[in-house]
Amino acid sequence: MSTPRPKTNQISRHVFSDMTSDPTYHRLSAPYRRGGYMFMLLEDCRAFPPGRDRIQASLAQSGSSVPGWETTVARALEHSSPHQGGHLPYLGEALEDFSQFCLHQVLQFGEAAYEIAYTDPDADDHWQAFRLALVHPYQRRFGRHRHYKAAIQEFPGEWVTIPDDRIVVFRLEPKELRNALKSAVNALNASSMNWAGGIIGLADAGIDIGEASRADAALLARATRNMGWNARFQYQKYATGPYLTLRDFRFALLEARLRGMVVRGVQEALDKTVPVLGVRSRLAVECHPTTAEIDSAMRELEAGPGRDKSLWQLERPIVL
């Protein structure tokens, strides 16, 4: 009796614990899940913010066209998020879903590695589709991408190497921004509000709650200065309107850079599948502001109102 053909050639294997329907739940320790600032940041930071028009994502194929290629790519991105149960029929929705789960990894660990696993072999064992599978645990050592496979019964755990043409790493650039984000995350983790009732419990120790709240707000404002996150308005009453608006722009700029990181990473994955699947395509995403547009708005705000504009027009948050 012949053995069944494999469905995929994936090298890595997911190692998840405490899995729930929430894509962030199993990746966070208990203090975060009780309402810490880090959990709030992961909920608020999105490459494709909600409340706007549907993402306009498309694939332009060069050379011979392959019917249903957008659906193939959408399924590849959909299967990258193990918390999703249903099929996402639209490329834009699949990209949004993938980006959110990817950002959770990038914000917490600085990077997210995905293996390009080919699937659906035909009768001649030619791969017809692919998926992006999260590689965790992951490390880069001596220029090699490695994944740790945990021990199973009598088989010991081991580090396995994933070839360069089979992996895509999402990492925020430039390095200065990545370092600033890391510092902000460390500060958020150290905040007293990461523990449930932490600020209120200070009253039992004879510490003034009002002073502790102001100190915590100052810590949040300093820690998130470069990313612009408003920390759910924890420091709003201590800041001026123009300052808050400028921070809104900074946060929008961070999201735009994260959006660019996701789009470039997915495009890199598409490029790496060309030798195997033979389909060359270019991903295009519209309906969201670019970094250049946000930079221009920030310069206008910092320069102050012109003769034909009032301070209120610059102070209020604008719809990007």
Summary of the structure (lengths in Angstrom):
residues: 320
radius of gyration: 22.6
end to end distance: 61.4
largest distance: 83.8
contacts: 901
relative contact order: 0.14
helix: 46%
strand: 18%
